[in-house]
Amino acid sequence: MTYSMSPEALIADLEQIRATAPLVHNITNYVVMEVTANALLAIGASPVMAHSVQEVEEMTTIAGSLVLNIGTLSPDWVEAMTLAAAKALETGTPVVMDPVGCGATAYRTEVSRALLNMNCCQVVRGNASEVAALAGERIQTKGVDSTAETTAVEHLGKALAAQRTLTAVLSGAIDVVTDGTAVVRIANGHPMMSRITGMGCTATALIGAFLAVNPNPFAASVHAMILLGLAGELAAQGVEGPGSFRVAILDELYNIKPQDILSGWKAEIVGG
C-alpha cells in the first residue's frame, strides 16, 4: 500500500479519540490491566477490561476495537479470547493481538497461532522474538523479553504481514511497522521505557484506540507507536527513575500537544 506519513494525520486521529472516547475492549493480563486502562483514559479513549465468557461477545459487539493480550494465560481466558475474536470477525470489529511470550513456551505459541489462524486480526504487535515465533522462526527469549533487535527480524515481520494480510508491529529500540509491502521505522522512545512493566502492552492498547477511529490499520499502528514513544521521551525529562517515569508517561499522554508531535516526529518510510 502507499502510505504518506504526516504528523498532522496523527494529530487528527488523536483529536478524534479525544472527541469520541471510543470503547476499547481489552482481554488482557493481570500485570498490565491498570497501566493500559490508565493509558487509554489518558489519551481520551474509554477502556473496558472484560474477560468473562458470559459477556465477551456482547462487549465486543458494542466496542470500537478489541485488544487480545495473552500475557497471563489460562484456559478460561483463551476461551474468552476465542469467543470475542469470532464475534469481532462477524461484526467487523478491528482486532489487535499481543502474543506475549510467543516462542517462550509451546502453550503460548500454540494459543497465539490459533488466534492468528482465525483471521480476525488487523494488527499483531510484539517484540522481535514474539513476531519471529509467529512467523515460524525460533529466536531465544528471556521469558517474555526479546533477545533480538527489531531490525534484525524486520524481514520476518514483513513476511508475516504479507502472508496474513495484516499489519505487523515490532517493538524495540527502533519500532518497525509493516503491512508486508511498506515498512516504517520509528525512533521515538526512551530507554527507561524498558524499565517499567507493560510498555509493550500499552502500545498494543493504544493501537486499539487508534484502530477505533482510523480504518487503516497500518496508519493507526504508526500513529500509536509514535505517540507512545514521544510521550516516553517527554516523560523522561527530569524524572529520577522508573517510579516517577511511570507516572510521568501518563501525564504526557494526557497533556501532549500538537506542537509536541510536529517537533518530535521521528519516523521514516524505508520500504513500500
VOSE-399779 format. One line per field, with one value per residue (C-alpha): residue in three letters; x, y, z. Coordinates in Angstrom, 2 decimals, always signed. Each point is the difference from the previous one (the first is absolute). Layout:
N
res [Ala  ...]
c1 [X  ...]
c2 [Y  ...]
c3 [Z  ...]
//
This chain:
272
res [Met  Thr  Tyr  Ser  Met  Ser  Pro  Glu  Ala  Leu  Ile  Ala  Asp  Leu  Glu  Gln  Ile  Arg  Ala  Thr  Ala  Pro  Leu  Val  His  Asn  Ile  Thr  Asn  Tyr  Val  Val  Met  Glu  Val  Thr  Ala  Asn  Ala  Leu  Leu  Ala  Ile  Gly  Ala  Ser  Pro  Val  Met  Ala  His  Ser  Val  Gln  Glu  Val  Glu  Glu  Met  Thr  Thr  Ile  Ala  Gly  Ser  Leu  Val  Leu  Asn  Ile  Gly  Thr  Leu  Ser  Pro  Asp  Trp  Val  Glu  Ala  Met  Thr  Leu  Ala  Ala  Ala  Lys  Ala  Leu  Glu  Thr  Gly  Thr  Pro  Val  Val  Met  Asp  Pro  Val  Gly  Cys  Gly  Ala  Thr  Ala  Tyr  Arg  Thr  Glu  Val  Ser  Arg  Ala  Leu  Leu  Asn  Met  Asn  Cys  Cys  Gln  Val  Val  Arg  Gly  Asn  Ala  Ser  Glu  Val  Ala  Ala  Leu  Ala  Gly  Glu  Arg  Ile  Gln  Thr  Lys  Gly  Val  Asp  Ser  Thr  Ala  Glu  Thr  Thr  Ala  Val  Glu  His  Leu  Gly  Lys  Ala  Leu  Ala  Ala  Gln  Arg  Thr  Leu  Thr  Ala  Val  Leu  Ser  Gly  Ala  Ile  Asp  Val  Val  Thr  Asp  Gly  Thr  Ala  Val  Val  Arg  Ile  Ala  Asn  Gly  His  Pro  Met  Met  Ser  Arg  Ile  Thr  Gly  Met  Gly  Cys  Thr  Ala  Thr  Ala  Leu  Ile  Gly  Ala  Phe  Leu  Ala  Val  Asn  Pro  Asn  Pro  Phe  Ala  Ala  Ser  Val  His  Ala  Met  Ile  Leu  Leu  Gly  Leu  Ala  Gly  Glu  Leu  Ala  Ala  Gln  Gly  Val  Glu  Gly  Pro  Gly  Ser  Phe  Arg  Val  Ala  Ile  Leu  Asp  Glu  Leu  Tyr  Asn  Ile  Lys  Pro  Gln  Asp  Ile  Leu  Ser  Gly  Trp  Lys  Ala  Glu  Ile  Val  Gly  Gly]
c1 [+0.00  +1.02  +0.11  +0.96  +0.93  -0.62  -0.11  -3.27  -1.65  +1.04  -1.30  -3.33  -0.34  +0.83  -2.55  -2.60  +0.75  -0.31  -3.26  -1.74  +1.49  -0.19  -0.65  +3.06  -0.74  +3.10  +0.41  +3.41  +2.26  -0.07  +3.39  -0.97  -3.75  +0.36  +2.90  -1.72  -3.39  +1.56  +1.93  -3.20  -1.79  +2.90  -0.32  -3.80  -1.14  -2.41  +1.50  -1.87  +1.77  -2.56  +1.13  -2.96  -1.26  -3.52  +0.47  +2.94  -2.10  -2.51  +2.79  +1.78  -3.21  -0.14  +3.75  +1.92  +2.89  +1.18  +3.40  +1.14  +3.02  +1.15  +2.35  -1.56  -1.53  -2.61  -2.44  -2.98  +1.64  +0.95  -3.65  -1.03  +2.48  -1.19  -3.64  +0.77  +2.17  -2.74  -2.53  +2.39  +0.38  -3.79  -0.56  +3.03  +1.49  +3.74  +2.32  +3.57  +1.76  +2.97  +1.64  +1.85  +2.75  -0.79  +2.93  +0.88  -2.29  -1.91  -3.33  +0.49  +1.08  -2.95  -2.55  +1.53  -0.08  -3.52  -1.26  +1.95  -1.55  -3.47  +0.85  -1.55  +3.06  +0.72  +3.16  +2.48  +2.38  +2.86  +3.71  +2.45  +0.02  -3.80  -0.58  +2.75  -1.63  -3.35  +1.77  +1.36  +3.55  +1.50  +1.92  +1.24  -2.11  +0.38  -3.48  -2.15  +2.97  +1.70  +3.68  -0.13  -0.13  -3.05  +2.03  +1.63  -3.37  -1.72  -0.16  -1.93  -2.55  -0.35  -0.52  -2.56  -1.93  -0.03  -1.02  -2.79  -1.15  +0.48  +2.28  +2.91  +1.52  +3.37  +0.82  +3.54  +2.62  -1.17  -3.66  -0.84  -3.45  -0.69  -2.96  +2.12  +0.92  +0.54  +2.39  +0.21  +2.73  -0.71  +2.79  -2.20  +0.37  +2.33  +2.05  -1.88  -3.10  +1.61  +0.37  -3.70  -2.43  -2.71  +1.36  -0.39  -3.50  -0.76  +1.09  -2.43  -2.85  +0.71  -0.04  -3.46  -1.10  +1.33  -1.59  -3.34  +0.25  +2.18  -1.03  +3.58  +1.77  +3.44  -0.56  -1.64  +3.00  +2.55  -1.86  -0.36  +3.67  +1.23  -2.32  +1.16  +3.67  -0.24  -1.81  +2.86  +2.57  -1.86  -0.62  +3.68  +0.93  +0.66  -1.19  +2.21  -0.77  -2.58  -2.48  -0.44  +0.31  -3.03  -2.11  +1.56  -0.75  -3.71  +0.18  +1.70  -2.58  -2.67  +1.76  +1.70  -0.60  -0.01  +3.25  +1.66  -0.96  +1.04  +3.44  +0.62  -0.92  +2.78  -1.34  +1.05  -1.32  +2.74  -1.98  -3.18]
c2 [+0.00  +3.61  +1.89  +3.64  +0.64  +3.35  +1.33  +1.69  -3.38  -1.20  +3.23  -0.45  -3.57  +1.06  +2.80  -2.50  -2.31  +2.89  +1.14  -3.37  -2.07  -3.33  -3.11  -2.28  -3.55  -1.54  -3.66  +0.46  -1.19  +0.64  +1.71  +2.88  +0.54  +3.21  +1.32  -0.47  +1.19  +3.20  +0.55  -0.34  +2.41  +2.44  +0.32  +0.27  -3.55  -2.03  -3.34  -3.06  -3.09  -2.78  -3.61  -2.06  -2.44  +1.06  +3.53  +0.27  -0.46  +2.66  +2.39  -0.53  +0.86  +3.48  +0.71  +2.08  -2.47  -3.17  -0.54  -3.60  -0.36  -3.46  +1.13  -2.03  -2.98  -2.37  -2.30  +2.17  +3.11  -1.80  -0.99  +3.62  +1.26  -2.55  +0.96  +3.71  -0.47  -1.92  +2.70  +2.72  -1.83  -0.13  +3.68  +1.46  +1.27  +0.66  -2.21  +0.43  -3.00  +0.03  -3.47  +0.52  -2.59  -1.78  -2.31  -0.28  -2.98  -2.38  +1.06  +3.70  -0.72  -2.32  +2.53  +2.86  -1.93  -1.26  +3.56  +1.10  -2.84  +1.39  +2.79  +2.61  +2.17  +3.24  +0.56  -2.18  +1.82  -1.67  +0.13  -1.44  -3.51  -0.20  +1.10  -2.31  -2.93  +0.79  +0.02  -3.48  +0.91  -0.94  +2.78  -0.29  +1.87  +0.96  -0.77  +2.57  +2.20  -0.03  -0.66  +1.28  +3.45  +0.92  +0.93  -3.45  -1.72  +2.73  -2.34  -2.54  +2.62  +1.03  -3.61  -0.62  +3.13  -0.92  -3.60  +0.87  +3.29  +2.00  +2.59  -1.28  +2.25  -0.86  +1.95  +0.77  +2.73  +0.57  -0.82  -1.59  +0.11  -1.89  -1.13  -2.38  +2.65  +3.32  +0.18  +2.85  +0.29  +2.12  +1.35  +1.68  -1.38  -0.08  -2.82  +0.45  -1.40  -3.43  +0.46  -0.04  -2.79  +0.23  +2.42  -2.53  -0.86  +3.71  +0.39  -2.75  +1.64  +3.37  -1.63  -1.24  +3.58  +1.23  -2.94  +1.12  +3.35  -0.79  -2.78  -0.31  -2.46  +0.99  +3.69  -0.67  -2.07  +2.58  +2.76  -1.95  -0.99  +3.53  +1.43  -2.41  +0.38  +3.77  -0.05  -2.12  +2.52  +2.89  -1.93  -0.82  +3.66  +0.76  -3.25  -1.85  -3.57  -2.56  +0.79  +3.64  -0.82  -2.31  +2.91  +2.53  -1.97  +0.00  +3.75  +0.45  -2.15  +2.23  +3.33  -0.56  +2.88  +0.22  +1.96  -2.84  -2.39  +2.38  +0.58  -3.48  -2.25  -2.57  -2.40  -0.88  -2.17  -2.43  -2.29  -0.19]
c3 [+0.00  -0.40  +3.27  +0.29  +3.63  +1.61  +3.55  -0.91  -0.61  +3.47  +1.53  -1.79  +1.30  +3.55  -0.17  -1.21  +2.93  +2.43  -1.60  -0.23  +2.89  -1.89  +2.07  -0.10  +1.18  +1.59  +0.82  +1.53  +2.78  +3.73  +0.00  -2.28  +0.46  +2.00  -2.10  -3.33  +1.22  +1.32  -3.24  -2.02  +2.31  -0.26  -3.78  +0.22  -0.79  +2.14  +1.14  +1.20  +1.36  -0.52  -0.19  +1.24  -2.62  +0.96  -1.35  -2.40  -3.12  +1.01  +1.00  -3.30  -1.85  +1.53  +0.01  -2.48  +0.09  +1.72  +1.65  +0.56  +2.32  +1.09  +2.78  +2.82  -1.74  +1.36  -1.82  +0.97  -1.40  -3.20  -0.42  +0.61  -2.58  -2.53  +0.50  -0.22  -3.09  -1.77  +0.86  -1.21  -3.30  -0.29  +0.86  -1.75  +3.26  -0.47  +2.05  +1.19  +1.53  +2.37  +0.02  +3.29  +0.40  -3.26  -0.61  +3.70  +0.63  -2.21  +1.56  -0.73  -3.53  -0.58  +1.32  -1.98  -3.26  +0.63  +0.44  -3.07  -2.00  +0.70  -2.47  +2.27  +0.63  -1.80  +2.06  +1.88  +2.34  +1.82  +0.62  -2.50  +1.47  +0.22  -3.58  -1.23  +1.82  -1.62  -3.34  +0.71  +1.06  +3.34  +1.75  +3.58  +2.55  +3.66  +1.27  -1.78  -0.97  -3.38  -0.57  -3.59  -1.53  -2.07  -3.08  +0.03  -0.45  -1.98  -2.99  +2.09  +1.03  -3.62  -1.07  +2.75  -0.94  -3.68  +0.62  +2.44  -1.58  +3.18  +1.54  +2.06  +2.67  +1.52  +3.16  +1.07  +0.04  -3.57  -0.55  -3.35  -1.58  -3.22  -2.06  -2.05  -2.55  +1.74  +2.95  +2.49  +2.62  +3.07  +2.18  +2.61  +3.50  +2.99  +1.63  +3.29  -1.71  +0.32  +3.76  +0.84  -0.69  -2.59  -2.59  -2.81  +1.18  +0.20  -3.60  -0.98  +1.90  -1.61  -3.42  +0.95  +0.67  -3.32  -1.83  +1.40  -1.83  -3.02  -2.42  -1.29  +2.35  -1.28  +0.64  +3.36  +1.10  -1.11  +1.80  +3.26  +0.08  -0.67  +2.65  +2.71  -0.91  +0.03  +3.35  +1.33  -1.17  +1.59  +3.23  +0.45  +0.26  +3.67  +1.60  +2.46  -0.97  -1.10  +2.78  -0.87  -3.70  +0.24  +1.22  -2.35  -3.16  +0.83  +0.53  -3.38  -1.80  +1.53  -0.58  -3.36  -2.39  -3.81  +0.12  +1.92  -2.80  -2.76  +1.51  +1.44  -2.94  -0.65  -2.62  -3.52  -2.79  -1.06  -2.29  -2.02]
//
